[in-house]
Amino acid sequence: MKSIKVVIGGEEYSLIGEDEELIIRSANEANRMINEIKSRYDKELPMLTITTLALVNSIETMEIERRKFEEEKQYLTEELEKMREFLANYIKQNAESQ
């Protein structure tokens, strides 16, 4: 595990993890979200409110992506089942004709 220094919302943090690139990208995205919220509200909100809004936005985005993934997984499962049924019928028909 590696300790990585990042800046989020103007504060420096030492984060520990195995994937340094992932940690840096995540910290940069958190910082981007915080700065976006700060600029949207003219920096009048307390930092706790800003970070809470950023967290909720992040979780909302994750949930949307999770739902898309589940829908795609369901679609692929259904398509694979159709293919399996087609192949089973094809094999059965060819076995009967021989």
C-alpha positions as a Python dict, from the first residue, in 0.01 Angstrom:
ca = {
    (1, 'M'): (0, 0, 0),
    (2, 'K'): (111, 346, -86),
    (3, 'S'): (38, 683, 75),
    (4, 'I'): (-61, 943, -181),
    (5, 'K'): (-101, 1316, -109),
    (6, 'V'): (-395, 1482, -283),
    (7, 'V'): (-577, 1813, -254),
    (8, 'I'): (-955, 1806, -230),
    (9, 'G'): (-1152, 2123, -166),
    (10, 'G'): (-837, 2315, -80),
    (11, 'E'): (-732, 2066, 188),
    (12, 'E'): (-442, 1825, 158),
    (13, 'Y'): (-507, 1460, 241),
    (14, 'S'): (-284, 1155, 259),
    (15, 'L'): (-477, 865, 112),
    (16, 'I'): (-364, 504, 126),
    (17, 'G'): (-432, 249, -142),
    (18, 'E'): (-287, 10, -394),
    (19, 'D'): (-389, 181, -718),
    (20, 'E'): (-224, 523, -716),
    (21, 'E'): (-374, 625, -1051),
    (22, 'L'): (-727, 539, -934),
    (23, 'I'): (-682, 732, -610),
    (24, 'I'): (-554, 1039, -794),
    (25, 'R'): (-836, 1025, -1052),
    (26, 'S'): (-1094, 985, -774),
    (27, 'A'): (-949, 1272, -573),
    (28, 'N'): (-941, 1492, -884),
    (29, 'E'): (-1306, 1410, -957),
    (30, 'A'): (-1404, 1486, -595),
    (31, 'N'): (-1215, 1815, -617),
    (32, 'R'): (-1385, 1899, -948),
    (33, 'M'): (-1729, 1831, -801),
    (34, 'I'): (-1658, 2043, -494),
    (35, 'N'): (-1529, 2333, -707),
    (36, 'E'): (-1833, 2306, -933),
    (37, 'I'): (-2070, 2330, -636),
    (38, 'K'): (-1869, 2618, -485),
    (39, 'S'): (-1889, 2814, -807),
    (40, 'R'): (-2259, 2741, -853),
    (41, 'Y'): (-2344, 2882, -508),
    (42, 'D'): (-2094, 3170, -508),
    (43, 'K'): (-1894, 3003, -229),
    (44, 'E'): (-2154, 3101, 32),
    (45, 'L'): (-2221, 2749, 155),
    (46, 'P'): (-2026, 2590, 441),
    (47, 'M'): (-1769, 2331, 328),
    (48, 'L'): (-1963, 2051, 501),
    (49, 'T'): (-2270, 2133, 291),
    (50, 'I'): (-2060, 2151, -26),
    (51, 'T'): (-1896, 1814, 38),
    (52, 'T'): (-2231, 1659, 129),
    (53, 'L'): (-2382, 1781, -199),
    (54, 'A'): (-2081, 1647, -390),
    (55, 'L'): (-2118, 1310, -217),
    (56, 'V'): (-2489, 1290, -298),
    (57, 'N'): (-2421, 1385, -661),
    (58, 'S'): (-2152, 1118, -682),
    (59, 'I'): (-2376, 849, -536),
    (60, 'E'): (-2658, 951, -769),
    (61, 'T'): (-2425, 913, -1068),
    (62, 'M'): (-2309, 574, -940),
    (63, 'E'): (-2669, 459, -898),
    (64, 'I'): (-2759, 567, -1252),
    (65, 'E'): (-2459, 373, -1386),
    (66, 'R'): (-2549, 70, -1173),
    (67, 'R'): (-2903, 72, -1314),
    (68, 'K'): (-2769, 95, -1670),
    (69, 'F'): (-2535, -196, -1599),
    (70, 'E'): (-2820, -407, -1460),
    (71, 'E'): (-3039, -329, -1762),
    (72, 'E'): (-2757, -422, -2002),
    (73, 'K'): (-2686, -739, -1805),
    (74, 'Q'): (-3054, -837, -1820),
    (75, 'Y'): (-3066, -770, -2194),
    (76, 'L'): (-2754, -979, -2257),
    (77, 'T'): (-2886, -1260, -2039),
    (78, 'E'): (-3210, -1266, -2238),
    (79, 'E'): (-3025, -1261, -2571),
    (80, 'L'): (-2797, -1544, -2461),
    (81, 'E'): (-3099, -1748, -2355),
    (82, 'K'): (-3257, -1694, -2699),
    (83, 'M'): (-2933, -1811, -2864),
    (84, 'R'): (-2916, -2116, -2638),
    (85, 'E'): (-3275, -2209, -2723),
    (86, 'F'): (-3211, -2160, -3095),
    (87, 'L'): (-2902, -2382, -3085),
    (88, 'A'): (-3078, -2648, -2879),
    (89, 'N'): (-3366, -2657, -3130),
    (90, 'Y'): (-3126, -2663, -3423),
    (91, 'I'): (-2930, -2953, -3277),
    (92, 'K'): (-3250, -3141, -3195),
    (93, 'Q'): (-3392, -3093, -3547),
    (94, 'N'): (-3067, -3207, -3710),
    (95, 'A'): (-3037, -3507, -3482),
    (96, 'E'): (-3392, -3617, -3573),
    (97, 'S'): (-3332, -3583, -3948),
    (98, 'Q'): (-3031, -3815, -3946),
}
